[in-house]
């Protein structure tokens, strides 16, 4: 609902007409958002002295000394945590986090003059809040330094969070074990007792005990190694800068590394399993280039002496920004020069740029609480676009970036969406914040703000924000205050941007042209029929700030057509009333290059969004896409496929299998070469078009792919296929039993993540139900196919017209096991639910879903 008294400053609203382009900035109007009161009991039945999920603020950590000793044979670990604390008011209970740890002893140390006293603390546990209370015999004195010493043990986590076990298989077939960490958002407490909230920043001194055959790495460089027993070394790492617990990291493994220095003397290293370290060169060069870019852009030196990037064999998310030791899925860091595709290069570059941006946004300056996670993730996602467009212009990252804005608008148009800044408390709610809204919407509204303020003013604002709040925590308003200080006089950035961050959704701007008068109306866009509540030449771009629900813009002359939101910099969609859509469709059919590829993509996106809420007929939207037979640019083609493929699949389910997609794009498909030639965007377009054509059984594509697969199979997989067409070749070859079995054997032995990913996707597009069911069962075991791959496999089978009933059935029947392996609120679990149900289109399926919920 839109408040009747508040509007959306619609970010600058550029518009394009036969004589001008209009840029509109929308300021979104405001739309509308328990605790357990019973006294908690500790596990021993006595009252627990704290009843809130959030920790009290009257005791804060200053410094941690951590000693961790992991046994990679028994898969257990023991540790000692010493925390220097300060009390701001008298209290006898020290409340902190601990989850699945067995605390054996806790002591409170205090120095009185020359004498050091040590008092045993009573330990109370309250698992529902993942908290422990350390109770002293008398209240702590304000202003005196205290140190809490906690001895504990734990098991390496079976999930891919906390301090967990990972394995890999060598070329010779030996299985090796390592231990790694992933603490964001609330899993540091699974490795050591701590004040596990982002605002409790402290310094950390880490010591790791290990066998001589292993190496240990952590956030900071190694200072020294000492022998503590025969066959047991203890590595001492330098003290960290002041930081949040979720950024602590350590790895015990047999990884090898390669290194380079930046121009400012920072040592950058890539760590990976020995058999894959030769695939680390591209990421190393990219990391050095990007780290140097960020130091220059932010005008703030990277504060640590080293930056390690580690490829972990088992890793649930894509990557993690631990300060000085970023961690990645192998596929997100390692580039196989012979088998990796253009898309792989783009993905690796973006992911590395994202994690390195976090070293400033997120690490140096951290959100105060998880409700403002977007201050970390939205900024890092946005900085991918800013950095890579400069450091790697050949990747044309802008095409990828605006596609993500289209994607998140699909999610943000649903009632189930949430504001960018949303109140959260418990770990499950916090995990749910790691979604498209925090990442992509956050990035898209920042891009809109930069477009409105200007790139230089925007950059000055974020540099001021970083300088002012270094090593501290912030809220939404801190960013807006920094932006306001460098923006045009009188601009209330906070009020304008709060409308974008404190309410969900985005505006629909309806444009009606009456001669020279352009009438504009804004309202909240929602999917579903009309349920929104009110709240020639292209060389002229005009900007207009729409501050009210309705307004009129007077043009210097009448125009043949008009296009709002030039470049797709604004986070809103536009409806052109009367013959507005007809005029734009005619423009596309007659001279589509008159407007940019981004503008063409946004017209396709907006048209189908408007079909979803009944503002535009599906016939008009389909008529607009007919121009695609003349399109050659990646953004409009991909957006057309994103809109048309779901419709195609609906028709398949109703035995209305039309080959309109192939007919529409046949000329473009026929013009593709089966090579790795061309720019990155040309190669990505080729890869997707040939895959589409082969999966849709377009005979010329199938015949070519069959011939390639036959040669590849006869060479026992040693023939080097063009990387951009490999997936199309595999998708055809997998359709017969011998091809499926051969691909699965190659999957087991391959050392190339790209090849394994291509095989994985190909196995999922099989039309053999028995093979698909076996694949689901086998990948869920997490043996040959790692468990981290299961969500992707389930989603991909769920997109298969033959496989989606199997995927849905598997999800329903194994739900309890799934939430044991993938935590409630996790993005993995969310993606599996969406991926297995997004093809549902009947009332019967809806009833199944409701009854399962």
N, C-alpha and C positions, 0 to 999 in steps of 0.2 A: 504494500500500500504506500502511496506517496502522500506525504503530509500536504494538506491544502495550502499551507503557509510558506513552504520552503521549496526552492527550485534547485535544479542541477546546474552549476555553471558548466555548460556543455563545452568542453575544452575547445580551443579555437576551432572554428568550424570552417575549414577551407571548403569552397565549393567550386565545381568546374562546370562551365556551360559552353555553349557553342562560342561564347566569347569570354567565359570566365569559369574558374574553379573556386568552389567555396569551401573554406575550412571552418568547421564548427567545433568550438570547445563547449562541452556540456558540463554544467554544474548540476550534479544529480540531486533531486529533491530528497528529503529525508523520508524513509519508510521505516516501518518497524522491523524485540528479543524476548541450591537446596542442600541443603546440607543436613546431615544426620545429627539429630539433637540428643541421641542416646549417648551416655557416657561410655567411652571405649574401655574394653578390658584387654589387658595384656595376655599373652599366651599362658601365663601361669595363674590367670584368674584375678590378679590384682588390678586396681584401676590404672589405666594408662594416663599419664599427666598432660596429654595434649589431644584435642578432639578435632583438629582441622587437617585437611589434606596439605595445605601449604605450611611450610615450617615457620616457627616464630622468628621474628626479626631481631630479638634482643641478644642473640648470640650469633656472632659471625666468625667464619674461618679467616685466618690470615695467611697461614702457610701449612702445606701438607708435606710430610715425609712418607713416601710410600715404599714398601718393600714387598715385592711379589715373587713367589717361587712356584712356578707351574711344573707339574709332572706330566709330560706328554705321553707317558705310558699308561698311568692310572687315570689320566684326564681329570686330575684334581689340582687344586692350588691352595697355598697357604699364604698369609700376608700379615704384615703389621702396618697399621696406619697411625701415624702421629700427626695430630692436628693442633696447631697453635690457634687458640680462640680468644675472642675478646667479648666480654659481657657488658651490655649497656644498662642493665638493671639487675638487681639481685635475683638469682634463681638457683634452685638446687637440681633442676632437671635439664639436661642437654639433649635436645631433640634433633635427630638427624636421620638420614635415609640408610636403609640396608635391606637388600632383597635377595633371598635364597642364600644368604651367608650364615655360617654358624660362628657366632662370636663366643670365644672361649674365655676371654679376659678383657677387662677394661680398667684403666687406671687414670687418675687425674694427677698431673704433676704441677707443682707450683714452686717458684723460687722465692724464698723469704730470706732476704739478705744474702748471706753466703750459703745458706742451707737449702737443699732441694728436697721438697717433701713429695711423697707419693701416696695417694689414697685410693683404695679400691672403689670402683663404682658398681652400683647395682644395675644390671642390664635388664630392661623390659622390652619386649617385642610386640609390635602391633602390625601384623602382616597385611590387613586390609588397606592400610595407608603406606605400606612398605617403609615403616619407620621403626626406629628403636629409641628408647629413652635411657640415658646414662644418668643415674640418680646419685648425687653426692650426699654426704651426711649433713652438710650445712651449705647455705647459699653461697654462690660465687660472689666475690667482691668486685664491684665495678672498677674498672681501670687497671686491675692486676692482670699480668700475663699468665695464662694457663695453657697446658698442653694435655690433650686427651690421647691416650695410647690404647689402641684396640688390636688385639690378636684375634685372628679369625681363619676359617677355612671355607672352601667352596668347591663346586664342581664346574669344570668348563661347560659353558652353556651348550645345550643341544639346539637352541635357536641360533639365528645369525645375529645376535645382539649380546651386549655385555662382553664378558671375556669368554670367547668361544673357540671351539675346535674347528679347524679346517683341514682338509686333506687334498693331496693331489697324487697322480700316478706318473711315475717317470717313464721315459721311453722304453725302459727295460721291463716295465710292468710293476715296479715296486711302489707300494702305497706309503707315502710319507705324511706325517702329522705336523701341523704347526698350530700356534695359538695366536689369535688376533683379537682386537677390540673394536666394538662399535657401540658408542655410548649415547648418541643422540636418539631420542630426546631425554630418556629417563633411565638409562641402563648403566651409568657409572656406578650406581649403588649395587649392581650385581658383581662388581669387581673389588670395590672397597667401600667401607662405610664413609659417608660423606654428606655434605650439605648440597644435595643434588638439584639445585635450582639455578637458573642462569645468572641471577643477580648476586649470588654468593661467590664472587670472584676471589681468587687467591693465587698464590704462587705454589708451584709443585716441584718437589725434588723426588725423582723416581729412581729406584734401584730394582734391578731385575736379576734374579738368580737363574742360571741356565747351565746346561752341559756344554763342554768345549766344542762339540760338533755343531752347535747352534749359534746363531747371531741374534742379538736383541737390538731393537731400535725403538726410540720413543720420540717425544716432541722435540727434545733438545739434543745436542751432540753428546757423544760419550766423553766423559771426563777421565775415567779410569776403570780398569777391571781388576778385581782382587780375588784371590783364591780363598774360599771359605771352608772348603773340604776337598778331599780327593775327588776329582771329576766334577767339581761344582765351582763355577765362577759367579761373581756378583758384579754386574755392570752398574756404574754410577753415572747418571746423566746430569747435565748441568741444570740449574734451577730455571724454571720457566718464567715468562712474564706473567703478569696478573691475568687470569683467565677463568672461564667457567668450567665446571667439572665435565660437561659433555664433550669438551675438546681434548681431554687427556687421551693419550693413545700409547699403546706399546704392542710390539709383535715379537714373538719368539719363533724362529724359523731357520731354514737353511738357504734362504734367498741369496741371490747374487745381485750385484748392483753395477750401474754405470753412472758417471757423474760429469758435470760441467759447472763452470763458474759463470755467474752473471757479471755484467760490467761493473757492478757495485760490490762484488766480492761475496755474493751469497752462493753457497754450494748447493746445487740442485742435483738430486740423485733419483734414479728409478730403481726400485727393487722388484724382483720377480723370481719365479721358480727358475732353477738353472737352465732347464730345457727351453725356456721362452725368453731369456734375457736378450737374445738377439732381435726380438721384436720391440725393444724399448726405445730405439733411437728416435723415432718420430716424436713420441711424447716428450722425450727429454729436450729436444730442440724447441718444441712448442712451449714447454713450461718455462724455459729460459727466456724466450721472446716475450711471453705473456707477463711473467713476473717483472721484467724490465718495463713493459708498457704500464703496468699498474703503478709502479713506483713513480714514473713520470706523470701519469694522469692525476694521481691523488696528491702528488707533491709531498708524500709521506714515505720515508724509507721503510722497506720491509724490516721488521724489528728483530728477526731471528737470524742467526748465522747460517742456517741451512733450511732447505725445503726438500723433504723426501716425498716421493710419490710411490706407493706400494700397490702392486697388483695382487689381490687376494683371491685364491681359487674359489672360495665360497663367500659370497657377498650378496645380501638381499637387495639393497638399493643399488643405485648406479655408482655413487661415490660419497665420500665423507670428508669434511674440511678440517679435521683435527689440525691444530696449529703446528706447523712444522713437519707434520707427518700425515699428509692426505692419503686416503685409502680408496681403492677402486675395485670394481669388478675387472677381471682380466680383459674382457671385451671392451671396457671403457678406457683402457690405457694402452693395450698392446696392439701394434699395427704390423701385420704381416705384409711385407712389401710385395710378395708374390700373389697373395690370395685376398687381401683386404680390399674393399671397394671404396669408391669415392664417398659413399654415404658413411662408411666407417671412419674415414679421415675427418669428415665434418663432425661426426659425433664425438670422437676423441678430443678434437680441438675445443669444442664447446664445453665438454665436461671438465677438461683441465682448466679452461678459462673460468668456469663457474666456481670450482673449488679454490682457485687462487684468488678470485675476487673476494671470497669469504674471508681471506686472511685479513682484509680490512673491514668489509661489511659482514659482521657476525662475530668475528674473533676480536679485532681491535675495539670495535663498538658492537655491543650485543643488545638485543631486545631485552627489556626488563623481565618480561614474562612471555609465555608461548602464545598468548593472544595476538601479539605483534610479530609472530614468526615471519610474516611477509617482509619486515624490515631487513631480515637476513636473506630469505630466499627470493623474494621479488627483486631485490637489488642485485643479487648474484646472477639471476636469470637475465635481468636487463643488461648487466655488464658483459654477458656473453656477446650480446649484439654490439655493444659499444667497442669492446676490445677486439674481437675477431674481425670486424669490418675494417679495422685499421691494420692489425698484424697479419691477417690472412685474407686480403681482399678477394683473392681468387675463389674462395669458398662461397661468396655471395650469401653471407649469413642472413641478410635482410629478408630473403625469401623464406627462410626457415622461421625467422622470428615472427613475421606477420601471420604465417600459417598457424603458429601457436596461439595467437590472439583469436583467430577464428575458432580454434578447437575449444578454448576455455569458454567462449561465449555459448557454445552448445551446452556446457555444464551449468554455466551461470544463469542460463535462461530457465532453469528448472526450479520448482519450489523447494527442492532439497538442497539448493545451494546455500551459501552462508556468506556473511560479510568478510572482507579481507581481514579485518580485525575482529575477532570473535572471542567471547569469554570462554575459557576452558579451565578445568581444574585437574581432573584425574589423568593418569597416563594414557588411557584409551582415548579420551577426548583430545589430548595433546597430539597423539599419533595421527588422528583424523585431520589435523591441520596441515599435514604434509601432502597437500593435494594441488590440483591445477589452479585453484583460486589463489592460494598463497604464492605459488610460483609464477604461473603465466599471467593471471590477472594483475598481480602485483607489478610484474614487469611491464605489462601493456599500459597501465595507468601512469607509470613512471615515464614511459616513452611519450605519452600524451602530454604530461607536464613539461618534459624537456622541449617538446615541439612548441608548446605555448610560451614558455619563458625564454626560449632560445638556448642553444647548446652551451654557450659560454656562461650565461647566468646560472644555468642548471649545474654545470660543473663547479662553479664557485660555491654554490650552495652546499653541494655534497662534500666538498673539501672542507668547508667551514664546519659542517656537521661532524666529520671525522676528527678534525683537530680538536674541537671543543669537547668531544665525548670520548676521547681515546682512553681505553682501559676501563670504561664505564658502561653503564646500561642506559637504554633510552626507551621512550615511548613514541607513538605516532607524532605527537605534537612537537617533539624536539626536532624532528626532521622538517616539519612545516615551518617552524620558527627560523631555522637556518635558511630555508628557501625564501621565506618572506624578506629576510634581511638583504638579499641580493636581487630581489625582483623589482618590477616597476612600482613606483610609489602608489600607495593606496590599495594594492592588491592584497586581499585577505586570503593567503594561500591555505591557511588552516581550515577556514570555513569552506572554501571551495573543495579541498581534497578530502575533508571528512565525509562529504557526501558520497565520495567514491569508496572510502575504506570502511565506513561504519554501517553501510547498508548493502544488501546483496543485489545482484542484478545489474542492469544497464538500461539506458534510455533507448526508446524508439522515437526517432524524430520524423514526423510526417510533414512532407513538403508539398505545398500546392502553389502552382504558378498561375497568377492572374495578370497577364500582360507583363509589366515591369515589376509588379509586386509579388514577392515570394513569401507566402504565409507559412510559418513554422509552428509546430506544436510538439511538445515532448511529453512522453508518458513512460511508465515502467513497462518494459517488454517482458512478456511471459509466453511460454509455449502454451498452445491450447487456444480454442477459438475465442477471441475477443474478451479475455478475462483480465486485461490490463486495467489498472486503476489510474485515473488521471494524476497526476501530480502536475560543331564545326571547327570553332577555334578553341584551343585550350591553353592560350598563352596568358590568361589572366587569372590569378589566384587572389581571392579576397578572404579576410579573416573576420570572424564575427563571434562575439561571446554571447551565447544565449543564456540569460540569467533568469528568465521567467518561463512559465509554462507555454506561453504563446508570444509570438512577435512577428513583425513584418519587416522584410528587407526589401529595399527599393533598388532595382538594378538600373544602370545607366541607359540600357536599351533592352528591348524584348529579345529573347534568345530561343533557339530551337530546342535546346536541351540543357539540363543543369545537373551537375554531379557534386554531391556533398561528401565531406570527409575524405578529402584528397589525400592519397597516399596511405589511407587506413591508419592514420596516426591517432584518431579519436576512438575511444572505446564505446561505441554505440553503433546502431544500425539505422538505416534511413529508408523510409517508404515514400515513393513518388506517386502522388495521387493523380487522378484523371488519366491523361495520356503520357504521364511522366515515364513510366516503365516502357511503354511502346517506343518513345523517342530514344531511350537509351538502348533498347534492343536493336532498333534500326541502326544506331550508331555502331554497335558492335558488329552487326552483319555487314555493314558497308565499309567501315574504316576503323577497325578495332584498335589499331595502334595510335589513334588520336589520344587515347588516355593510357596511362601507365599499366603495366601488368598487375601491379598491386590494386589499382582501381578496378581493373577487369575482374580480378579475383573477388574483391569486396562486393561487386554487383552480384556475382553468382551466389556468394554467401548470403547476402542480405535478402535476395529473392527467395531462397529456400527457407530462410528463417521466417519470412513473412507468410509463406505457405503454411508453416507449422502453426501459426496463430490465426489463420483465416483471413489475413489482410490481402493476400494475393492468390490467384488461382494457380494450381499446379501446371495448367496448360501454359500460362504466361512464363512461368519459371523455366519450363522445359523448352519453350520457344527461344528464350534468351540463350540457353546452352547450345543451340544449334550452330552458333557462330564458332564453337570450339573446333569444328572441322578445319578452320583456318588458323588455329592457335598453335604456337610453337614454344611459348614460354612456360616454365615449370609451375609457377604459382597458380595461374588460372586453370591449367590442366589438372593439377593436383586437387584444387578446390572443386572443380567439376566432378572429378572422380569421387571425392569425399561425399558429395551430395547425391550423385547418381547411383553409386554402387549399392547403398542401402535400399534404394527403390528397386533396383535390379534383383536384389535378394528376396524382397517381398514378392515380386512377380514369380520368382523361381518356386517359392513355396506354394503358389497357386497355379502351378503348371502353366505359367504364362511366360515361358522362357524366351525373351526377346533378345536379339543380338544387337540392340541399338547402340550399346557402348562401343562395340567393335566397329560398327558401321560409321559411327560418329568420328572415331579417331583412327580409322583405317589408314588414311593417307599418312598420318604422323607415325603410326606403327610401321608401315611399310618402308618409311624413310630411315628407320633406325638401322645402324650397322651393328653387327655382332662383334664388337671390339670394345676396347677401353679408351677409345679416342675421345677428344673433346674436353670442354670445361667440366668442372665439378657438377654444375647444374645440368648440363647436357647429359652427363653420364648417369646422374640420379634419375633423370627423366627416362632415359633409355631403359634402365633397370626395371623401373616400375611399369612402363608400358609393355615391355616384353613379358614380364611376369603376368600382367593382366591378360594379355593376348593368349598366352599359353594355358593359363588356368581356365580361360573362357573357351579353350579348344579351337582357337583360330588356326585353321589348317597350315598355312605357311609357317607359323611360329612353332606349332607342334612338330612338324616335319623336321625343321632345322634343329630344334632342341633334341629330338630323338636321335638324330645323327651325331650330335655332339656327345650325348650321354653314352651312346654305343661306343664311340671312340674312347671316352674317358674310362668306361668300365673295362674295356679290353686292355687298357694300359694299367689296370689295377689301381686306378685313381691317381696315377702319376702324371698324366697329361695335364698341362697347365691351361685351364680354361680362362677366357677373359672374365675377370672378376665381376664385371657389371652384369653379365648374363648367366652367371653360375646358378643363381637361384631359379631362374626360369628353366634352365636345363634340368636341375634336380627335381623341380616340381612336375616335370613331364616324366622323367625317369622313374620316379617313385610309384607311378600308377600301376606298374606290374609287380607281382610278388618278388621276382628275382631282383629287380631294381631296388625295391624297398629294403630287402635283406642286405643287399650290397652296401647301400647307403648307411644302414645302421652299423654294419661292421666298420666302415670307414669312420663313423662318428666315434667309436670306441678308441680308435688309435690316433686320431688326428690331434696335432698340437696347435692347430690354427683355430682361434676362437671364431673367426669369420666363417671358416668352412663348417665348423660345428653348428654355428647359428643357422647357416643356410640349410644344412641337412635337417636340423630341428624343425624349421619351418616347412620344408618339403615333406617330412614325415607326417606333419599335421594336416597337409592338404590331400592326403590319400583319400580315395573314395571307398576304401575297404573298411567297413565298420569294425571287423575283428582286429585289424591292425591298429586302428585308432583306440579301441578299448585297451589293447595291450599296452600301447604307448602311455595312456593315462595311468594305468596301474604301475607300470615300470618306473615312470618318472616320479611318481609319488613315493616310491621306496627310497629315492635319493641315493642310489648306489652307482650304477654306471652313468645314469643321467643325474646330475646334481639336483638336489632339492630346490636350489635357487631358480632353476629353470622351470619348475612345475607351474607357477602362475602364468608364465608366457605360453607354455604348452597348452594349458587348459583354455586360455583365451583364444589361442589360434585354432584349436579344435572347435571352439565355440563359434568361430566365424565360418567354419566349413559347413555347407548346407547338409552334408551327410553327418557331420560330427556334432552339431550343436545340441541335439537331444541327448547324446552320450555325455557331453560336458555338463549339462544341467543335471542329469541323473547322478553323475559322479559327485557334483557339488552337494546335492541334497543328501545323498547316502553317506558322505564322508565329512559332514559339516563339523561334527565334534572333534574328529581327528585334525581337520584343517585348522581349527582355532587353537589346537595345541601346538601345531607347527608354525603357524603364522598368527601373530597376536591380533586380538580384536582391536579395531581401529587402524591397523596397519594398511599402508597403501597396497600391499600385495593382496590382502584379503578383499579390500574394496574392488580392486581391478578384476579379481576373479568373479565376484558377484556380477559386476557390470558386464564383463566379457562373456559370461554364459547366458545372459538374459537380454542383451540388447537387440537380439533378432526376434524377440517375441512380438507377435503382431495379432494374436487372437485373444478373445475373452477367456477361453479355456486356459491359456498359458498365464494370463493375468491372475486367474483364480488359483492356479498352482503356486504362483509366487506369493500371493497373499497368504495362502494357507501354510506355506513353508515358513513365512515370517512370523 
